[in-house]
Amino acid sequence: MNSHTVRTYKSAEKLAREDQLAWKVASVASDSVPLNADVVEMIGNRIIDNASVAAASLARHPVASARAQAVAHPLLPGATVFGLPAASRVSPEWAAWANSVAVRELDFHDTFLAADYSHPGDNIPPILAVAQHCGLSGAQLAMGIATGYEIQVDLVKGICLHEHKIDHIAHLGPSAAAGIGTALGLSTEVIYQAVQQALHVTTTTRQSRKGEISSWKAYAPAFAGKMAVEAVDRVLRGEGAPSPAWEGEDGFIAWLLGGLKAEYVVPLPQKGEAKRAILDTYTKEHSAEYQSQALIDLARRMRPKIGDLSKVASIVIHTSHHTHYVIGTGANDPQKMDPGASRETLDHSIMYIFTVALEDGDWHHERSYAPERANRPQTVALWRKVSTVEDTEWTRRYHSHDPREKAFGGRVVVTLADGRIIGDELAIADAHPLGARPFTRPDYVNKFRTLAEGIVAPAEQDRFIATVERLLELKPEELGWLTFTVDADRLGPAAAAGIFDWNRQGRVT
């Protein structure tokens, strides 16, 4: 890997394009290097992972709304939309939009955490949509996805956005544009312009993850993916972008990040070096913010030791800066302690999540967030006893570059009414590559079958999995099979409640 120092330059300094981060990103994207077998395997895993969460979220209103918007833009050859027949095609930017919302809605797919945060699987829907529309092969799709992951991970390692309250989709727009460029085999020049356009139009604030968190949390990555598709399209029509996007005197770093004196170091593969960053990422076993994954596992482990939860006087979670200030009591968000809060807000409350995991000894993507679950008197009483504190050692481990040290969990200290103290700690989730039960292909398949049960017919599940297994062999006409069809009747109460009627009319009813 090469390390690239990125800072602001005055206009008079005339930074050469070859020295700009966008050009270096584009150079990586246009460098055609064969994929390693373990990378291909993981790409397949993440395609399955995305489909799992999409299946489980199809009946949710934000997903239905996005799908209704997408089907209003039919186009041939076009791209597929999760749930609709493969022959029903829409414009690729709208397919990216609808599918990304479905993938992101439950906060249940992969993650990468370093200087900043990310869900690299958000790169897949826009790259897949363009690949389907443009008649690419499975091998070309895989190359594009490998690039999307590589650029996303490298930007997240080098540039902290959240410190300046900029949302992490500012890294997603450029990475998706780069991945699309790789899949299409575009030149460095074209990708360079598209990456800068994508950065320019996908910079938003983190208010989408603060206070009363709305459905926009799921839409934000979809917006970035959609903008990436449009950015590449505009450049292919001969349009350019504001340059240099990151380093300009009035650019991204100067006014939205660290300012004129700030420097960032972004690692990128050398020419000819394989793109392997996807192997640094990790998925979720539980539908919750990633920093809660290990703590859910820890709650399950501590539950028998504690016994009668009514005897708990207090629970203090000693954890990293991020966990404390984003999903802990350090956020100072009263909504995180509110039984009437939205699912999106409860998903970002480690106090609520630890409480329910401790009481139930499990976590479920729907039942654990149900209003009646959140409003149980005994749950609310225990919830009020949970707090977080930042521990400098956990913060150090969170930011460590050594995978053997890097940690996303914490230490929990439970004080009982009689004064007894029960403590335990867990650094990484069980499903993490270095965890107690690392996820492999069978785990991803099981996650898909579990979340798709009652929604996607078993035969359709089998067909989808078999298609992913042949990823590199897929011909252009077969790429449309990387989706799944759902009968509206299989969705039961959700469809009956009138959330949507997309099979029949393609619109929200």
Disulfide bonds with the S-S distance in Angstrom:
none
